[in-house]
Amino acid sequence: MYSVCATKKLLDRVKEPARAVVEPTTVLGNWYATAIFTRPQAALFVNEQTLLPVFLPLAPARDLWYRFPAALSEILWALGVSDEFCAVEFEQMKECVYSATQSRSVLGVMNEFVHSVRMAPEMDFFELSLAMSYMPCGPLFKRHVSPDDETVALLRSKDIEVGARKVPRR
């Protein structure tokens, strides 16, 4: 179980009430999410701990939380994370609670990602997620600087196998 701390515009779109944030049972923890009204419309998920961004189509918004793990698995695969970890993590992600956003720091990073998306409209969601995961993020400067490196470091600190990147940085 985990929480998706969603912006008001996303909560309105998925037609879910905001509930209390739950203690996550997943290794990656809770996620933040927002709707981006570009063409095509997108949803942006950002990990609360590592700031790893994941973009996916917004429609249909009702099953967004259900489609999210598949989009996340592509990004984790590109970072070299094992399929075994993904299977266990996604089993824990079968239950999701929508909550209101709480961290202004994560919201600030999300706004930077959204601004960057508007600069690169020709990229598909997978390419966009990877490109944004390489971006330096202020809250990570004292640790691993970019969300991809922060995610790999978090997983390795929990003794989770992370091999070589499948998609090299550009």
C-alpha positions as CSV (number, residue, x, y, z in Angstrom):
1,M,0.0,0.0,0.0
2,Y,1.1,3.5,-0.7
3,S,-0.2,7.0,-1.1
4,V,-0.4,9.2,-4.2
5,C,-0.2,12.8,-2.9
6,A,-2.1,14.4,-5.7
7,T,-2.6,18.1,-6.6
8,K,-6.2,19.4,-6.6
9,K,-6.4,19.4,-10.3
10,L,-5.5,15.7,-10.4
11,L,-7.9,14.8,-7.6
12,D,-10.7,16.5,-9.5
13,R,-9.8,14.6,-12.6
14,V,-9.7,11.1,-11.0
15,K,-12.8,12.0,-8.9
16,E,-11.3,10.6,-5.7
17,P,-11.5,12.2,-2.3
18,A,-8.3,13.0,-0.5
19,R,-7.7,10.7,2.4
20,A,-5.0,10.6,5.1
21,V,-1.5,9.7,3.9
22,V,-0.7,6.0,4.7
23,E,2.5,4.5,5.9
24,P,3.8,2.9,2.7
25,T,4.6,-0.8,2.5
26,T,6.6,-0.3,-0.6
27,V,10.4,0.3,-0.7
28,L,10.1,3.4,-2.8
29,G,7.4,4.8,-0.5
30,N,4.8,7.4,-1.5
31,W,4.5,9.3,-4.7
32,Y,3.3,12.8,-5.7
33,A,1.3,13.3,-8.8
34,T,-0.2,16.1,-10.9
35,A,-2.1,16.5,-14.2
36,I,-0.4,18.3,-17.1
37,F,-2.8,19.7,-19.7
38,T,-0.6,19.5,-22.8
39,R,-1.3,17.6,-25.9
40,P,-1.5,14.8,-25.2
41,Q,-2.5,15.2,-21.6
42,A,-0.2,13.6,-19.1
43,A,0.2,12.6,-15.5
44,L,3.4,13.2,-13.7
45,F,4.3,11.0,-10.7
46,V,7.4,12.0,-8.6
47,N,8.8,9.8,-5.9
48,E,8.7,11.5,-2.5
49,Q,12.2,10.2,-1.4
50,T,14.2,10.1,-4.7
51,L,12.3,12.6,-6.9
52,L,12.2,10.0,-9.7
53,P,9.8,11.3,-12.3
54,V,7.4,9.1,-14.3
55,F,5.2,10.4,-17.0
56,L,2.2,8.6,-18.4
57,P,-1.0,9.4,-20.4
58,L,-3.6,11.0,-18.2
59,A,-6.6,9.3,-19.8
60,P,-8.4,7.4,-18.6
61,A,-7.8,9.2,-15.3
62,R,-10.0,6.8,-13.3
63,D,-7.4,3.9,-13.5
64,L,-4.3,6.1,-13.3
65,W,-3.0,4.5,-10.1
66,Y,-3.5,1.1,-11.7
67,R,-1.5,2.0,-14.9
68,F,1.3,3.7,-13.0
69,P,3.3,0.6,-11.9
70,A,3.7,-0.4,-15.6
71,A,5.1,3.0,-16.5
72,L,7.4,2.9,-13.4
73,S,8.7,-0.6,-14.4
74,E,10.0,0.7,-17.7
75,I,12.0,3.4,-15.9
76,L,13.3,1.0,-13.3
77,W,14.3,-1.4,-16.1
78,A,16.2,1.4,-17.8
79,L,18.1,2.1,-14.6
80,G,19.1,-1.6,-14.3
81,V,16.8,-2.5,-11.4
82,S,16.0,-6.3,-11.2
83,D,12.7,-7.7,-12.3
84,E,12.5,-9.6,-9.0
85,F,12.4,-6.3,-7.1
86,C,9.8,-4.8,-9.5
87,A,7.5,-7.9,-9.0
88,V,7.6,-7.5,-5.2
89,E,7.3,-3.8,-5.3
90,F,4.3,-3.9,-7.6
91,E,2.6,-6.5,-5.5
92,Q,2.7,-4.0,-2.7
93,M,1.4,-1.3,-5.0
94,K,-2.0,-3.0,-5.6
95,E,-3.5,-0.8,-2.9
96,C,-3.4,3.0,-3.3
97,V,-4.8,5.9,-1.4
98,Y,-5.1,9.4,-2.9
99,S,-4.0,12.1,-0.5
100,A,-3.5,15.8,-0.6
101,T,0.0,17.1,-1.3
102,Q,2.1,18.1,1.7
103,S,5.7,18.7,0.7
104,R,6.3,22.1,-0.9
105,S,9.8,20.9,-1.8
106,V,8.5,18.0,-3.9
107,L,5.8,20.3,-5.5
108,G,8.6,22.7,-6.5
109,V,10.5,19.9,-8.2
110,M,7.3,18.8,-9.9
111,N,6.8,22.4,-11.2
112,E,10.3,22.4,-12.7
113,F,9.6,19.1,-14.4
114,V,6.3,20.4,-15.8
115,H,8.1,23.5,-17.1
116,S,10.7,21.3,-18.8
117,V,8.0,19.2,-20.4
118,R,6.7,22.3,-22.2
119,M,10.2,22.8,-23.7
120,A,10.3,19.2,-25.1
121,P,6.9,18.3,-26.4
122,E,8.2,15.9,-29.1
123,M,9.5,13.3,-26.6
124,D,7.4,10.3,-25.7
125,F,6.6,9.6,-22.1
126,F,9.4,7.1,-21.5
127,E,12.0,9.4,-23.0
128,L,10.7,12.3,-21.1
129,S,10.8,10.3,-17.8
130,L,14.4,9.3,-18.4
131,A,15.5,12.7,-19.5
132,M,14.0,14.3,-16.4
133,S,15.4,11.7,-14.1
134,Y,18.9,12.8,-15.1
135,M,18.2,16.5,-14.3
136,P,20.0,17.8,-11.2
137,C,17.5,18.7,-8.4
138,G,18.2,21.2,-5.7
139,P,17.0,19.0,-2.8
140,L,19.4,16.2,-3.9
141,F,22.6,18.3,-4.2
142,K,24.0,17.1,-0.9
143,R,23.4,13.5,-1.8
144,H,23.3,12.2,-5.4
145,V,22.2,15.3,-7.3
146,S,19.9,13.5,-9.8
147,P,16.8,11.4,-9.2
148,D,18.1,8.4,-11.2
149,D,21.3,8.2,-9.0
150,E,19.3,8.8,-5.9
151,T,16.9,6.0,-6.7
152,V,19.8,3.6,-7.4
153,A,21.5,4.6,-4.2
154,L,18.3,4.1,-2.2
155,L,17.8,0.6,-3.6
156,R,21.4,-0.4,-3.1
157,S,21.2,0.8,0.5
158,K,18.4,-1.7,1.0
159,D,20.4,-4.5,-0.6
160,I,18.4,-4.6,-3.8
161,E,20.2,-5.7,-6.9
162,V,20.8,-2.9,-9.4
163,G,22.8,-3.8,-12.5
164,A,24.2,-1.8,-15.3
165,R,21.9,0.8,-16.9
166,K,20.0,-0.5,-19.9
167,V,19.6,2.9,-21.4
168,P,22.7,5.1,-21.1
169,R,22.5,8.7,-20.2
170,R,22.6,11.2,-23.0
